[in-house]
Amino acid sequence: MLKKVLLLAVLALALPLAAFADSSIDISNAGGTITGNASGLSLSGSTLFKVGSAVGSNLGTLSFTTGAFLSGDAQNGGTLAAGGSFVITGNGTNGVPNGVIFSGTFSAGSKWELITLANGTHNYVLDGGVVNAGGQVGATTQITINTGKGFFNGSTSLSSGDTNLAVPEPGTLTLFGTGLIGLAGAIRRKLSLS
């Protein structure tokens, strides 16, 4: 009985990973309001207009909160603590799934950078890594705002956002699956000798 339970447990671990056998999905968003202070940054009301090959004026939403600033601040740029939340939700149009597509938290070292362009205008860029709770899917995101010749004053409209959901490629899954089969064989052999 124990043998069957262990074999089923190994298969249960391997099968869900097969669903993530693509390489990456590009997601683009615009609009919404980004706010920030010493506690971190947040984005609400941002609309998805591209999810992989699906394109449309409203495919869903993207929202996030970051961890607090470890160094610097919202006006001058700095480094953010790990944590917060990052959620991409589809609305079921143009082949995009209806519901949460991705939910994760920011990894340590995400950066909020102030860039002064040659014409004197300011762009702020959030460049962060995001990892979901299970660690199976990762994402990188770049969010940009343009404040003209002024500085970020705590709240402004989002110019653009680009997120890349990276998922394990089939080769990685094959190696992982081979390892699981080997582990299952070793466990089975050990149990049959007992």
Residue frames relative to the residue before (quaternion, step in Angstrom):
aa qw qx qy qz dx dy dz
M 1.0000 0.0000 0.0000 0.0000 0.00 0.00 0.00
L 0.6546 0.5184 -0.3072 0.4566 3.58 0.96 -0.93
K 0.6087 0.5633 -0.3510 0.4347 3.58 1.07 -0.73
K 0.6729 0.4975 -0.2972 0.4596 3.57 0.89 -0.92
V 0.6345 0.5301 -0.3274 0.4575 3.57 1.00 -0.81
L 0.6694 0.4914 -0.2998 0.4695 3.61 0.89 -0.89
L 0.6502 0.5094 -0.3193 0.4645 3.59 0.95 -0.82
L 0.6573 0.4965 -0.3050 0.4780 3.59 0.96 -0.83
A 0.6280 0.5326 -0.3395 0.4546 3.61 1.03 -0.73
V 0.6515 0.5023 -0.3151 0.4732 3.59 0.96 -0.84
L 0.6591 0.4953 -0.3081 0.4746 3.61 0.93 -0.83
A 0.6360 0.5315 -0.3282 0.4531 3.58 1.00 -0.77
L 0.6412 0.5021 -0.3264 0.4798 3.59 1.10 -0.61
A 0.7113 0.4867 -0.2679 0.4307 3.59 0.92 -0.84
L 0.6696 0.5561 -0.3194 0.3747 3.60 0.86 -0.88
P 0.6662 0.4924 -0.3530 0.4348 3.69 0.77 -0.75
L 0.6226 0.5592 -0.3530 0.4186 3.59 1.05 -0.62
A 0.5713 0.6004 -0.3877 0.4034 3.60 1.11 -0.52
A 0.6004 0.5722 -0.3580 0.4289 3.59 1.14 -0.54
F 0.7058 0.4399 -0.2565 0.4925 3.60 1.18 -0.47
A 0.3378 0.7947 -0.4536 0.2206 3.60 1.12 0.56
D 0.4843 0.6165 -0.4744 0.4004 3.64 1.12 0.38
S 0.5282 -0.6404 0.4394 0.3433 3.59 -1.22 0.21
S 0.7771 -0.2464 0.1617 0.5561 3.63 0.82 -0.86
I 0.2106 -0.7396 0.6259 0.1301 3.53 -1.32 0.41
D 0.2424 -0.7627 0.5838 0.1369 3.59 -0.79 1.03
I 0.0634 -0.7855 0.6155 -0.0096 3.54 -0.94 0.99
S 0.0835 -0.7961 0.5989 0.0251 3.58 -0.88 0.97
N 0.0308 -0.7934 0.6077 -0.0173 3.54 -1.10 0.80
A 0.0586 -0.7799 0.6222 0.0328 3.56 -1.28 0.38
G 0.7407 0.3965 -0.3011 0.4510 3.53 -1.29 0.36
G 0.5608 0.5778 -0.4679 0.3643 3.50 -1.33 0.00
T 0.4293 -0.6918 0.5272 0.2431 3.52 -1.33 0.17
I 0.1587 -0.7579 0.6271 0.0848 3.53 -0.91 1.00
T 0.0652 -0.7866 0.6140 0.0044 3.55 -0.88 1.01
G 0.0379 0.8219 -0.5669 0.0411 3.55 -1.13 0.55
N 0.0792 0.7384 -0.6678 0.0499 3.48 -1.35 0.63
A 0.7880 -0.3141 0.2085 0.4867 3.60 -1.22 -0.26
S 0.6346 0.5496 -0.3228 0.4371 3.59 1.18 -0.55
G 0.6853 -0.4506 0.2830 0.4972 3.61 1.26 -0.23
L 0.5472 -0.5998 0.4850 0.3248 3.52 -1.36 -0.31
S 0.0255 -0.7816 0.6209 0.0547 3.56 -1.24 0.42
L 0.1667 -0.7596 0.6231 0.0835 3.56 -1.21 0.62
S 0.0534 0.7775 -0.6252 0.0423 3.56 -0.96 0.90
G 0.8139 0.3126 -0.2130 0.4410 3.55 -1.23 0.51
S 0.4535 0.6809 -0.4662 0.3368 3.62 1.15 0.39
T 0.2901 -0.7946 0.5208 0.1147 3.57 -0.85 1.05
L 0.3943 -0.6911 0.5562 0.2401 3.57 -1.03 0.86
F 0.0589 -0.7953 0.6011 0.0522 3.58 -0.97 0.82
K 0.7699 0.1483 -0.1354 0.6057 3.61 1.28 -0.02
V 0.0521 0.7546 -0.6514 0.0599 3.55 -0.93 1.01
G 0.7953 -0.1130 0.0279 0.5949 3.57 -0.18 1.27
S 0.7955 -0.2285 0.1869 0.5291 3.60 -0.69 -1.06
A 0.5529 0.6025 -0.3998 0.4140 3.62 1.26 -0.14
V 0.0352 -0.7890 0.6130 -0.0212 3.56 -0.90 1.00
G 0.2458 0.7558 -0.5805 0.1771 3.57 -1.03 0.79
S 0.6224 -0.5716 0.3803 0.3759 3.57 -1.22 0.25
N 0.7970 0.0337 -0.0198 0.6028 3.61 1.20 -0.43
L 0.0233 0.8255 -0.5593 0.0728 3.56 -0.14 1.33
G 0.7669 -0.2255 0.1644 0.5779 3.58 1.28 -0.12
T 0.4826 -0.6623 0.4940 0.2906 3.56 -1.24 -0.44
L 0.1642 -0.7264 0.6552 0.1273 3.51 -1.38 0.35
S 0.0751 0.7817 -0.6156 0.0658 3.57 -0.90 0.93
F 0.0367 0.8055 -0.5914 0.0117 3.56 -1.19 0.48
T 0.1050 -0.6925 0.6977 0.1503 3.46 -1.50 0.14
T 0.2761 -0.7524 0.5717 0.1754 3.57 -1.06 0.69
G 0.5942 -0.4893 0.4634 0.4391 3.52 -1.35 -0.13
A 0.6782 -0.4825 0.3662 0.4161 3.58 -1.31 0.09
F 0.5892 -0.5485 0.4486 0.3883 3.56 -1.28 0.31
L 0.2861 -0.7393 0.5885 0.1587 3.56 -0.93 0.99
S 0.7686 0.0005 0.0093 0.6397 3.54 1.18 -0.69
G 0.7714 0.3090 -0.2408 0.5014 3.57 -1.15 0.54
D 0.2953 -0.7377 0.5717 0.2045 3.54 -1.27 -0.44
A 0.7306 -0.4461 0.2975 0.4228 3.56 -1.33 0.12
Q 0.6912 0.4867 -0.2917 0.4475 3.62 1.03 -0.66
N 0.7968 0.3110 -0.1448 0.4974 3.60 0.97 -0.82
G 0.5537 -0.6006 0.3949 0.4203 3.58 1.27 -0.15
G 0.1986 0.7840 -0.5725 0.1345 3.55 -1.21 0.44
T 0.5623 -0.5797 0.4764 0.3475 3.52 -1.38 -0.21
L 0.2768 -0.7873 0.5394 0.1125 3.54 -0.97 0.96
A 0.5138 -0.6301 0.4918 0.3116 3.54 -1.19 0.65
A 0.5944 -0.5362 0.4545 0.3906 3.54 -1.29 0.34
G 0.5858 0.5959 -0.4333 0.3377 3.55 -1.26 0.43
G 0.5367 0.6060 -0.4799 0.3381 3.52 -1.26 -0.44
S 0.3786 -0.6921 0.5480 0.2779 3.54 -1.21 -0.54
F 0.0936 -0.7615 0.6404 0.0349 3.55 -1.24 0.57
V 0.0636 0.8316 -0.5417 0.1047 3.59 -0.39 1.22
I 0.1017 -0.7522 0.6500 0.0365 3.56 -0.93 1.01
T 0.0347 -0.8127 0.5808 -0.0316 3.57 -0.70 1.13
G 0.2608 -0.7615 0.5753 0.1453 3.59 -0.82 0.99
N 0.3300 -0.7599 0.5246 0.1961 3.58 -1.19 0.51
G 0.6231 -0.6066 0.3262 0.3707 3.60 1.22 0.35
T 0.5792 0.5843 -0.3942 0.4096 3.64 1.18 0.14
N 0.8530 0.1593 -0.1407 0.4766 3.57 -1.28 0.59
G 0.7199 -0.4607 0.2475 0.4565 3.59 1.03 0.75
V 0.4940 0.6296 -0.4433 0.4038 3.60 1.26 0.08
P 0.5243 -0.6450 0.4388 0.3413 3.63 -0.86 0.83
N 0.3856 -0.6893 0.5619 0.2456 3.55 -1.20 0.57
G 0.7125 0.3779 -0.3084 0.5044 3.59 -0.52 1.17
V 0.7530 -0.3751 0.2780 0.4636 3.54 -1.32 -0.19
I 0.2508 -0.7609 0.5874 0.1148 3.55 -0.80 1.12
F 0.7920 -0.0431 0.0775 0.6040 3.56 1.02 -0.87
S 0.0303 0.7716 -0.6348 0.0274 3.54 -1.04 0.82
G 0.2014 0.7936 -0.5491 0.1678 3.56 -0.69 1.05
T 0.4025 -0.6714 0.5541 0.2831 3.52 -1.34 -0.26
F 0.5559 -0.6045 0.4501 0.3506 3.57 -1.19 0.49
S 0.3934 -0.6906 0.5557 0.2439 3.53 -1.08 0.80
A 0.6666 -0.5010 0.3669 0.4124 3.57 -1.25 0.30
G 0.7921 0.3685 -0.2455 0.4202 3.55 -1.18 0.59
S 0.3468 0.7115 -0.5347 0.2960 3.60 1.16 0.33
K 0.2273 -0.8091 0.5344 0.0903 3.57 -0.98 0.84
W 0.1842 -0.7098 0.6714 0.1072 3.54 -1.22 0.76
E 0.0357 -0.8545 0.5156 -0.0525 3.55 -0.25 1.32
L 0.2858 -0.7191 0.6131 0.1591 3.54 -1.05 0.92
I 0.0412 -0.7871 0.6154 -0.0116 3.58 -0.78 1.09
T 0.1780 -0.7688 0.6066 0.0970 3.58 -0.79 1.05
L 0.3042 -0.7738 0.5347 0.1512 3.57 -0.62 1.18
A 0.7095 -0.4748 0.3208 0.4102 3.59 -1.29 0.35
N 0.7042 0.4519 -0.2757 0.4732 3.62 1.03 -0.66
G 0.6125 -0.5990 0.3308 0.3957 3.61 1.28 0.19
T 0.5425 0.6019 -0.4225 0.4061 3.59 1.22 0.01
H 0.3563 -0.7457 0.5339 0.1787 3.55 -1.25 0.52
N 0.1071 -0.7370 0.6649 0.0581 3.49 -1.12 0.86
Y 0.1518 -0.7370 0.6478 0.1188 3.53 -1.16 0.64
V 0.0872 -0.7977 0.5966 0.0115 3.55 -0.94 0.95
L 0.2010 -0.7258 0.6465 0.1220 3.54 -0.95 0.98
D 0.0169 -0.7880 0.6140 -0.0417 3.55 -0.63 1.16
G 0.2050 0.8228 -0.4994 0.1774 3.55 -0.24 1.22
G 0.3647 -0.6814 0.5851 0.2458 3.48 -1.29 0.43
V 0.1249 -0.7831 0.6077 0.0434 3.56 -1.02 0.79
V 0.0579 -0.7895 0.6107 0.0196 3.57 -0.98 0.83
N 0.4078 -0.7150 0.4956 0.2773 3.60 -0.85 0.83
A 0.7202 -0.4780 0.2927 0.4088 3.55 -1.25 0.38
G 0.7134 0.4427 -0.2623 0.4757 3.61 1.01 -0.75
G 0.4403 -0.7174 0.4419 0.3101 3.59 1.23 -0.20
Q 0.5178 0.6747 -0.4088 0.3311 3.62 1.23 0.04
V 0.7900 0.2070 -0.1050 0.5675 3.59 1.04 -0.66
G 0.1387 -0.7916 0.5905 0.0737 3.56 -0.94 0.87
A 0.1146 -0.7799 0.6108 0.0740 3.54 -1.26 0.32
T 0.1436 -0.7218 0.6602 0.1500 3.49 -1.27 0.44
T 0.0951 -0.8095 0.5786 0.0301 3.53 -0.99 0.78
Q 0.0695 -0.7615 0.6425 0.0493 3.52 -1.17 0.66
I 0.0644 -0.7914 0.6072 -0.0290 3.54 -0.60 1.22
T 0.0784 -0.8187 0.5687 0.0095 3.61 -0.81 0.99
I 0.0285 -0.7565 0.6524 0.0343 3.53 -1.13 0.78
N 0.2217 -0.7478 0.6104 0.1378 3.56 -1.19 0.60
T 0.1439 -0.8225 0.5482 0.0471 3.57 -0.64 1.13
G 0.5231 -0.6217 0.4249 0.3991 3.59 1.22 0.31
K 0.7603 -0.3333 0.2510 0.4979 3.59 -0.97 -0.79
G 0.5763 0.5652 -0.3847 0.4476 3.57 1.29 0.04
F 0.4853 -0.6345 0.5131 0.3142 3.52 -1.36 -0.06
F 0.6422 -0.4974 0.4043 0.4203 3.56 -1.29 0.32
N 0.1473 -0.8326 0.5320 0.0452 3.57 -0.64 1.12
G 0.7585 -0.3793 0.2033 0.4893 3.60 1.15 0.51
S 0.8046 -0.0131 0.0175 0.5935 3.60 1.18 -0.44
T 0.2050 0.7644 -0.5915 0.1543 3.57 -0.92 0.91
S 0.5909 -0.5634 0.4411 0.3727 3.57 -1.32 0.18
L 0.4612 -0.6690 0.5142 0.2744 3.53 -1.12 0.72
S 0.3764 -0.7141 0.5451 0.2264 3.58 -0.96 0.90
S 0.7796 -0.2210 0.1891 0.5546 3.57 0.68 -1.07
G 0.0963 -0.7744 0.6215 0.0691 3.49 -1.30 0.39
D 0.0508 -0.7805 0.6229 0.0148 3.55 -1.09 0.73
T 0.0250 -0.7923 0.6087 -0.0336 3.55 -0.76 1.09
N 0.1435 -0.7671 0.6210 0.0731 3.53 -1.02 0.84
L 0.1919 -0.7671 0.6043 0.0980 3.56 -0.59 1.18
A 0.1328 -0.7998 0.5839 0.0415 3.56 -0.51 1.20
V 0.0381 -0.7941 0.6065 -0.0122 3.55 -0.80 1.01
P 0.6448 -0.5516 0.3420 0.4036 3.61 -1.08 0.59
E 0.4071 -0.6991 0.5262 0.2619 3.56 -1.00 0.80
P 0.6927 -0.5072 0.3060 0.4115 3.61 -1.16 0.48
G 0.6079 0.5658 -0.3626 0.4229 3.63 1.03 -0.66
T 0.6460 0.5071 -0.3107 0.4785 3.55 1.01 -0.84
L 0.6529 0.5106 -0.3156 0.4621 3.56 0.98 -0.83
T 0.6218 0.5398 -0.3414 0.4531 3.59 1.03 -0.75
L 0.6652 0.4907 -0.3049 0.4730 3.58 0.91 -0.91
F 0.6443 0.5191 -0.3177 0.4632 3.56 0.98 -0.85
G 0.6660 0.5096 -0.2930 0.4593 3.58 0.94 -0.93
T 0.6328 0.5254 -0.3245 0.4671 3.58 1.01 -0.82
G 0.6466 0.5178 -0.3092 0.4672 3.55 1.02 -0.83
L 0.6558 0.5065 -0.3125 0.4645 3.57 0.98 -0.82
I 0.6387 0.5146 -0.3300 0.4672 3.59 1.00 -0.79
G 0.6407 0.5180 -0.3152 0.4710 3.58 1.02 -0.81
L 0.6440 0.5148 -0.3099 0.4734 3.56 1.01 -0.84
A 0.6477 0.5137 -0.3179 0.4643 3.57 0.94 -0.87
G 0.6500 0.5179 -0.3124 0.4601 3.59 0.99 -0.83
A 0.6552 0.5089 -0.3118 0.4632 3.57 0.98 -0.85
I 0.6515 0.5041 -0.3142 0.4720 3.58 0.97 -0.83
R 0.6485 0.5198 -0.3181 0.4561 3.57 0.95 -0.90
R 0.6630 0.5062 -0.3094 0.4565 3.57 0.93 -0.90
K 0.6585 0.5133 -0.3142 0.4519 3.55 0.95 -0.90
L 0.6773 0.4889 -0.2949 0.4639 3.57 0.97 -0.84
S 0.6544 0.5059 -0.3273 0.4569 3.61 1.04 -0.65
L 0.6394 0.5110 -0.3271 0.4723 3.62 1.19 -0.47
S 0.6022 0.5913 -0.3553 0.4019 3.59 1.20 -0.47
